[in-house]
Amino acid sequence: MIERVLSLDLSTKSSGWSTRVNNKLEYGCIVGLSDNAVQRILKMKDAISELIKKYDINTLASAQLKEIE
């Protein structure tokens, strides 16, 4: 099986994404415009679901934040 990865840099207001299709980088940003955090997160969920379907994704990766002391 070919691994198709969707990489995410998640935030509650805007989230970046990228994937490779036929060795070409595809990328974009999902922006939640609502002042309501729940509505923004639901928009992010729906947009990510659409990307998974569009690019036939089978692996997700997300950026990990590290606490700076």
GISUL-V685285 format. One record per pair of residues at least 6 apart in sequence whose ideal C-beta (glycine too) atoms are under 7 Angstrom apart, sorted by the first residue. I is the first residue (numbers start at 1). J is the second residue. D is the distance in whole Angstrom. If there is no record, write none. Layout:
# GISUL-V685285
I_J_D / I_J_D
This chain:
# GISUL-V685285
3_58_6 / 3_59_5 / 4_19_7 / 4_55_6 / 4_56_6 / 4_57_5 / 4_58_5 / 4_59_7 / 5_19_6 / 5_59_5 / 5_61_6 / 6_17_6 / 6_19_5 / 6_51_6 / 6_52_6 / 6_55_7 / 6_57_4 / 6_60_5 / 7_17_7 / 7_18_5 / 7_19_7 / 7_61_5 / 8_15_6 / 8_17_5 / 8_60_7 / 8_61_7 / 8_62_5 / 9_15_6 / 9_16_4 / 9_63_5 / 10_62_6 / 12_32_7 / 12_37_6 / 12_40_6 / 12_41_6 / 13_32_6 / 13_40_6 / 14_29_6 / 14_30_7 / 14_31_5 / 14_32_7 / 15_30_5 / 15_44_6 / 16_29_5 / 17_27_6 / 17_28_6 / 17_30_7 / 17_51_6 / 18_25_6 / 18_26_7 / 18_27_4 / 19_26_5 / 19_55_5 / 19_57_7 / 21_55_6 / 30_44_6 / 30_47_4 / 32_40_3 / 32_43_5 / 32_44_6 / 34_40_5 / 51_57_7
